[in-house]
Amino acid sequence: MTSSIAVEASRTPGVAAGGSGGRFVHRPWVAFSLRRLGGLVLSFAVLVVVTFLIVPLIPGDPAVIAAGDGASPAQIATVRSELGLDLPVAVQFLNYVGGVLRLDMGTSFVSGESVSALIFTRFPFTAEIALLAIVLVLLLSVPLGMAVAILTRGGRNKWLDNSFNFLTSLLYSIPQYVVATLLVVVFAVTLRWLPAAGAATLDSLVLPTAALMLGPICVISRIVRRETAVVLDKDYIRTARGWRLGALRTNARYVLPNLVTTTLTLSGLILAAQLGGAVVIETVFAWPGLGQGIVNAILQRDYPVIRGIILVLGLLATLIIILVDLILAIIDPRNLGGTSSDI
């Protein structure tokens, strides 16, 4: 009798044979959510520690800058005390952590403005160009990579394959600030089609977004091209072509879904890394986002602003990667850490 119960339990998915474990059912979404939540908390803790430790390594004394030119040593000491820079490092760290947990990142050394309010003011500008760049990168790079792979399948159009590899490698190797400068020279100074800086009009979005998305398009389209070439050699694709389903139907129904996992995984990492590139782009185009804000804060040794913006950018990069993992888990349940039969 006991053995028959054990056999029956072993045949029931997610139920352990015998003991109290039989009352629990395996829930892959719960495990997936806990893992991602744990990763987010760990990333947040690392960001808090790193932002606190690296900012004081910036050369220069913020108290001297805040006190102004010609300030006496006594005045500088008073300012240092007002800013809390004379406290022990451990006390400063505890104050910083406590403020972050209360969503209070302190006040600017220079303007006296709340760092949280400053970030809230600048964040929409960074989100605007970042989200637009992400959408356009995926809309352009995936079809481009697939098209090149399909047109060069079986060694055809070798010139296209060589040209694609050369151009994408060349464009990706150019530093972002050089790309941004060239765009300003060509489209703003020479042709005068678009504004060179600022965010006063809708046209102002074009150049910073183009500079931000050019590199990721080159990398992701190359990834898609390689993955598409691999999928096109699979037996089921040959079978679909043998059934004469049509190129559009075959590529959309059988090729594209098999590119999603690898493409989204690598795209998430690349696009998260591009948040750092926003600092350079916003500085070149005088875009009033977080990137320009952190550059100004570094020049002024404004520790609270530097820490707050780096923390926000780091969390955004982490959230992008988690969002990609969530999309992949929805598309393919095996990415939850189990199999589809577990659900």
Secondary structure, 3 states (H helix, E strand, C coil): CHHHHHHHHHHCCCCCCCCHHHHCCCCHHHHHHHHHHHHHHHHHHHHHHHHHHHHHHCCCCHHHHHHCCCCCHHHHHHHHHHHCCCCCHHHHHHHHHHHHHCCCCCECCCCCCEHHHHHHHHHHHHHHHHHHHHHHHHHHHHHHHHHHHHHCHHHCCHHHHHHHHHHHHHHHHCCHHHHHHHHHHHHHHHCCCCCCCCCCCHHHHHHHHHHHHHHHHHHHHHHHHHHHHHHHCCHHHHHHHHCCCCHHHHHHHHHHHHHHHHHHHHHHHHHHHHHHHHHHHHHHCCCCCHHHHHHHHHHCCCHHHHHHHHHHHHHHHHHHHHHHHHHHHHHCHHHHCCCHHHC
